[in-house]
Every structure is written in structure tokens, then in C-alpha cells.
Amino acid sequence: MVLVALTSWIAIGAVIGATLVWVWKPRRSTLVWGAIVGGAGGSAGGLIGRMLFPESLLAAPIMVAVVGAGVAILIGRVEQHSRTFDPPAGS
């Protein structure tokens, strides 16, 4: 059961991450990057959801996995944005 839950969180996060990258089209981001970051965020969110709602089998952890994937993509997007617009060191 644990392996199925973890796999579902990663898969849901990967789909959400790739979808968000496809919709937002951030610079230098690919669908693969979105799937990887979203999968990582989805697995982290699913684990957090499982800790917060231990009695819920799938509903609450899956919702938190979706939120975790979205947050991971936002963090990655902000990180890429800050790297893109940094002024040169000599200026």
C-alpha cells in the first residue's frame, strides 16, 4: 500500500508540474524539468499529508501532493527568475 501511495503522489505531482510548466512557459524550463520538480513536490506533499491526516487513505494526501507540486514549481520558477535577472558582478 505504501509503494502504491508513493507512486501515485509522484505521478500526480509530475502531471501537475508538467501542466504548470506548459501553461506558464517559464524561461529555460522544459516539461521534463516540470515533471521532475512536480514529482518531488508531490511526493513531499503526499508524505506531509499522510503525517497530518493519518486516518485518510488517499483523499487528503493526494490533495496535499497537488499543493506540494504547485509550491515546488513556484519555488523553482522564482529561483530561475532570480538567476536570470541578477546583475553582473562588476556592476
N, CA, C and O of each residue as an XYZ file, in Angstrom:
364
protein
N       0.823     -1.200      0.000
C       0.000      0.000      0.000
C       0.865      1.260      0.000
O       0.524      2.248     -0.652
N       1.967      1.228      0.720
C       2.830      2.406      0.811
C       3.454      2.710     -0.544
O       3.529      3.871     -0.946
N       3.899      1.680     -1.248
C       4.516      1.889     -2.557
C       3.510      2.439     -3.565
O       3.852      3.288     -4.389
N       2.274      1.958     -3.499
C       1.233      2.465     -4.396
C       0.936      3.931     -4.097
O       0.776      4.734     -5.017
N       0.862      4.283     -2.817
C       0.590      5.674     -2.439
C       1.731      6.582     -2.881
O       1.488      7.648     -3.448
N       2.965      6.175     -2.629
C       4.118      6.993     -3.012
C       4.192      7.167     -4.528
O       4.468      8.262     -5.019
N       3.946      6.099     -5.257
C       3.957      6.175     -6.716
C       2.854      7.094     -7.226
O       3.066      7.848     -8.176
N       1.689      7.038     -6.609
C       0.598      7.912     -7.048
C       0.907      9.372     -6.754
O       0.570     10.242     -7.556
N       1.545      9.661     -5.616
C       1.912     11.046     -5.306
C       2.929     11.574     -6.302
O       2.829     12.716     -6.750
N       3.906     10.747     -6.651
C       4.916     11.162     -7.629
C       4.282     11.377     -8.998
O       4.581     12.359     -9.676
N       3.404     10.458     -9.404
C       2.757     10.582    -10.716
C       1.863     11.814    -10.784
O       1.886     12.544    -11.775
N       1.083     12.046     -9.749
C       0.209     13.218     -9.724
C       1.040     14.500     -9.721
O       0.719     15.453    -10.431
N       2.100     14.521     -8.926
C       2.977     15.689     -8.904
C       3.641     15.935    -10.242
O       3.780     17.084    -10.661
N       4.056     14.867    -10.925
C       4.692     15.017    -12.234
C       3.715     15.578    -13.259
O       4.085     16.436    -14.060
N       2.493     15.110    -13.242
C       1.479     15.621    -14.173
C       1.168     17.081    -13.873
O       1.095     17.900    -14.790
N       0.986     17.414    -12.609
C       0.705     18.802    -12.233
C       1.891     19.695    -12.605
O       1.701     20.782    -13.151
N       3.103     19.245    -12.314
C       4.285     20.039    -12.632
C       4.443     20.281    -14.126
O       4.712     21.407    -14.546
N       4.280     19.242    -14.926
C       4.392     19.402    -16.378
C       3.282     20.306    -16.916
O       3.517     21.105    -17.823
N       2.090     20.185    -16.366
C       0.981     21.035    -16.798
C       1.243     22.500    -16.463
O       0.997     23.382    -17.285
N       1.741     22.758    -15.260
C       2.026     24.144    -14.876
C       3.131     24.747    -15.728
O       3.052     25.918    -16.097
N       4.160     23.971    -16.048
C       5.226     24.481    -16.914
C       4.686     24.735    -18.313
O       5.072     25.710    -18.959
N       3.804     23.874    -18.785
C       3.222     24.041    -20.113
C       2.343     25.293    -20.172
O       2.332     25.997    -21.182
N       1.609     25.571    -19.096
C       0.717     26.733    -19.069
C       1.506     28.029    -18.878
O       1.267     29.005    -19.589
N       2.448     28.052    -17.923
C       3.177     29.280    -17.609
C       4.294     29.587    -18.592
O       4.603     30.755    -18.832
N       4.902     28.558    -19.162
C       6.023     28.701    -20.095
C       7.156     29.556    -19.524
O       7.535     30.556    -20.133
N       7.705     29.175    -18.352
C       8.831     29.939    -17.819
C      10.080     29.748    -18.681
O      10.217     28.742    -19.377
N      10.983     30.721    -18.624
C      12.210     30.651    -19.410
C      13.067     29.475    -18.991
O      13.155     29.144    -17.809
N      13.689     28.856    -19.958
C      14.625     27.749    -19.761
C      14.050     26.618    -18.928
O      14.797     25.950    -18.213
N      12.764     26.386    -18.997
C      12.144     25.262    -18.308
C      11.502     24.353    -19.341
O      10.861     24.819    -20.284
N      11.677     23.072    -19.157
C      11.089     22.096    -20.070
C      10.011     21.309    -19.335
O       9.870     21.402    -18.116
N       9.267     20.545    -20.094
C       8.252     19.694    -19.478
C       8.891     18.643    -18.573
O       8.320     18.263    -17.550
N      10.073     18.179    -18.956
C      10.767     17.190    -18.123
C      11.158     17.813    -16.783
O      11.000     17.185    -15.736
N      11.669     19.051    -16.815
C      12.003     19.751    -15.574
C      10.759     19.884    -14.702
O      10.810     19.646    -13.496
N       9.645     20.265    -15.318
C       8.400     20.402    -14.567
C       7.932     19.092    -13.971
O       7.435     19.059    -12.846
N       8.090     18.009    -14.723
C       7.679     16.700    -14.212
C       8.563     16.261    -13.051
O       8.070     15.697    -12.075
N       9.860     16.513    -13.150
C      10.766     16.108    -12.073
C      10.520     16.923    -10.808
O      10.400     16.367     -9.717
N      10.445     18.239    -10.961
C      10.221     19.104     -9.793
C       8.822     18.866     -9.220
O       8.647     18.824     -8.003
N       7.841     18.712    -10.087
C       6.488     18.427     -9.616
C       6.387     17.083     -8.916
O       5.679     16.953     -7.917
N       7.091     16.084     -9.433
C       7.104     14.771     -8.776
C       7.737     14.831     -7.403
O       7.258     14.199     -6.462
N       8.816     15.592     -7.289
C       9.458     15.753     -5.979
C       8.530     16.496     -5.012
O       8.390     16.106     -3.853
N       7.907     17.556     -5.494
C       6.965     18.293     -4.648
C       5.740     17.470     -4.289
O       5.224     17.562     -3.176
N       5.280     16.668     -5.233
C       4.130     15.812     -4.967
C       4.435     14.737     -3.933
O       3.602     14.443     -3.076
N       5.627     14.150     -4.010
C       5.984     13.136     -3.020
C       6.165     13.762     -1.636
O       5.747     13.186     -0.632
N       6.788     14.941     -1.584
C       6.938     15.622     -0.292
C       5.573     16.030      0.265
O       5.298     15.857      1.452
N       4.724     16.574     -0.609
C       3.383     16.957     -0.163
C       2.558     15.762      0.284
O       1.823     15.848      1.267
N       2.671     14.655     -0.425
C       1.942     13.443     -0.033
C       2.390     12.916      1.312
O       1.567     12.481      2.118
N       3.698     12.952      1.562
C       4.196     12.500      2.860
C       3.732     13.426      3.976
O       3.359     12.962      5.054
N       3.752     14.724      3.725
C       3.255     15.681      4.719
C       1.763     15.463      4.956
O       1.304     15.482      6.098
N       1.010     15.257      3.881
C      -0.420     14.991      4.019
C      -0.701     13.714      4.785
O      -1.666     13.636      5.545
N       0.144     12.710      4.584
C      -0.020     11.448      5.315
C       0.270     11.642      6.802
O      -0.374     11.019      7.646
N       1.249     12.514      7.128
C       1.552     12.780      8.536
C       0.451     13.611      9.192
O       0.122     13.396     10.359
N      -0.122     14.565      8.439
C      -1.163     15.422      9.014
C      -2.499     14.706      9.140
O      -3.252     14.942     10.085
N      -2.790     13.830      8.184
C      -4.075     13.115      8.158
C      -3.816     11.616      8.077
O      -4.011     11.026      7.015
N      -3.379     10.978      9.171
C      -3.026      9.555      9.102
C      -4.223      8.636      8.878
O      -4.060      7.523      8.380
N      -5.414      9.084      9.237
C      -6.593      8.228      9.077
C      -7.123      8.227      7.646
O      -7.861      7.318      7.265
N      -6.766      9.212      6.863
C      -7.217      9.303      5.478
C      -6.307      8.461      4.602
O      -5.085      8.599      4.648
N      -6.908      7.590      3.803
C      -6.100      6.716      2.957
C      -5.526      7.446      1.759
O      -4.316      7.401      1.540
N      -6.363      8.119      0.975
C      -5.866      8.737     -0.246
C      -6.274     10.190     -0.433
O      -5.483     10.976     -0.954
N      -7.461     10.568     -0.034
C      -8.003     11.882     -0.405
C      -7.142     13.040      0.092
O      -6.707     13.861     -0.716
N      -6.889     13.131      1.370
C      -6.127     14.257      1.915
C      -4.673     14.248      1.441
O      -4.178     15.297      1.028
N      -3.962     13.110      1.480
C      -2.586     13.147      0.979
C      -2.480     13.504     -0.500
O      -1.511     14.144     -0.910
N      -3.445     13.106     -1.291
C      -3.402     13.450     -2.716
C      -3.622     14.947     -2.897
O      -2.954     15.572     -3.722
N      -4.541     15.529     -2.145
C      -4.754     16.976     -2.243
C      -3.502     17.742     -1.806
O      -3.136     18.738     -2.430
N      -2.851     17.286     -0.743
C      -1.635     17.944     -0.290
C      -0.502     17.704     -1.284
O       0.371     18.560     -1.427
N      -0.490     16.563     -1.976
C       0.508     16.301     -3.012
C       0.353     17.275     -4.180
O       1.345     17.737     -4.743
N      -0.884     17.582     -4.538
C      -1.134     18.557     -5.606
C      -0.621     19.934     -5.183
O       0.021     20.631     -5.968
N      -0.906     20.314     -3.952
C      -0.429     21.602     -3.438
C       1.106     21.608     -3.381
O       1.740     22.601     -3.735
N       1.688     20.503     -2.937
C       3.144     20.407     -2.860
C       3.795     20.533     -4.225
O       4.840     21.172     -4.353
N       3.197     19.935     -5.248
C       3.737     20.056     -6.603
C       3.664     21.496     -7.086
O       4.611     21.999     -7.691
N       2.549     22.158     -6.823
C       2.409     23.560     -7.220
C       3.408     24.453     -6.515
O       3.988     25.347     -7.132
N       3.616     24.220     -5.231
C       4.575     25.022     -4.466
C       5.994     24.772     -4.976
O       6.782     25.710     -5.097
N       6.322     23.523     -5.274
C       7.664     23.213     -5.787
C       7.912     23.900     -7.124
O       9.009     24.406     -7.362
N       6.917     23.924     -7.995
C       7.070     24.600     -9.283
C       7.225     26.107     -9.071
O       8.045     26.743     -9.733
N       6.448     26.679     -8.158
C       6.589     28.108     -7.870
C       7.979     28.448     -7.334
O       8.575     29.447     -7.737
N       8.490     27.621     -6.431
C       9.829     27.849     -5.888
C      10.870     27.731     -6.995
O      11.786     28.548     -7.076
N      10.735     26.736     -7.834
C      11.665     26.585     -8.947
C      11.584     27.740     -9.923
O      12.602     28.182    -10.456
N      10.388     28.227    -10.158
C      10.214     29.351    -11.075
C      10.837     30.625    -10.506
O      11.486     31.372    -11.237
N      10.650     30.878     -9.223
C      11.249     32.047     -8.587
C      12.766     31.920     -8.599
O      13.467     32.902     -8.842
N      13.279     30.728     -8.340
C      14.724     30.518     -8.347
C      15.306     30.769     -9.730
O      16.354     31.403     -9.854
N      14.649     30.285    -10.759
C      15.123     30.529    -12.118
C      15.025     32.007    -12.469
O      15.907     32.550    -13.134
N      13.959     32.656    -12.027
C      13.773     34.080    -12.307
C      14.869     34.898    -11.641
O      15.382     35.841    -12.243
N      15.235     34.558    -10.417
C      16.270     35.320     -9.721
C      17.635     35.098    -10.353
O      18.462     36.010    -10.352
N      17.888     33.936    -10.882
C      19.168     33.684    -11.566
C      19.230     34.408    -12.894
O      20.306     34.838    -13.311
N      18.104     34.550    -13.566
C      18.077     35.148    -14.887
C      18.348     36.643    -14.825
O      19.016     37.175    -15.711
N      17.857     37.331    -13.816
C      17.926     38.780    -13.764
C      18.957     39.315    -12.783
O      18.886     40.490    -12.422
N      19.914     38.505    -12.336
C      20.971     39.020    -11.474
C      21.902     39.912    -12.291
O      22.288     39.547    -13.402
N      22.267     41.076    -11.754
C      23.199     41.946    -12.484
C      24.596     41.327    -12.466
O      24.902     40.522    -11.587
N      25.433     41.690    -13.414
C      26.807     41.189    -13.415
C      27.537     41.593    -12.151
O      27.189     42.598    -11.532
N      28.542     40.831    -11.758
C      29.243     41.062    -10.501
C      30.013     42.374    -10.492
O      30.174     42.970     -9.427
N      30.490     42.840    -11.627
C      31.291     44.055    -11.671
C      30.478     45.339    -11.706
O      31.056     46.423    -11.627
N      29.155     45.255    -11.821
C      28.339     46.476    -11.972
C      27.883     47.004    -10.649
O      27.190     48.021    -10.596
